[in-house]
């Protein structure tokens, strides 16, 4: 191929396992290719260096600051080598992207790439908050963050890896960031997430974490089984759709908090068959709803327009 691009994650958002992206970048550059790295998962915790040496540089990176401490409400970040930019016209022309225009159809776009590609009123508040979130990360110290992550991950594995009916994905790789996904035998992941929330106030995420392809390998789903699952899903039967429960650990998590989380998960593995009797399954949404739950969201919306 004339154009070769390796667009990879710096770290799996399912297992927390790091990708050797500098090695990938070196390989791509030796073969006249480019390397783009997504730091959405690891960005809040690791040092981001786009130029470690002459061969292993990163051509572009993507960062999602909303995952940083203090980051909700921030804007996404794209950083790339300006040599890659060939656009004569902005991707989204708008206010503030031209130096001048005239009535005869002539115009000139401004030279600054950042401003040219940011038509209209910029997200000032979002950008300021992004900068503050990154500043907070730097003040916490990368080494402090990683050391604490290591402590927490080690503790979680010591508590959960020997629970009989609990399966940690890629459990053979404990050298990871604080992302641990698991499933419990005979427990639907959406019900597990619901029970952790309702019983213990612990918020996790159920599903395939936007990583369905990787999930095939993690859950040992072969092509025949995958095809059968697709047929069921396409027919509206979602109950067999594979997934897991993902917990994310932050370095600010205290010892008491992580102990509570682990004990709660163990309790879930022991009692879910009893607790699930209090829930109804909604086959249209693939969700579980407590039998005594009130439609709070619907009631709230009605109240907004009541007067």
Order of alpha helices (4+ residues) and beta strands (2+ residues): beta-alpha-beta-beta-beta-beta-beta-alpha-alpha-alpha-beta-beta-alpha-beta-alpha-alpha-beta-alpha-beta-beta-alpha
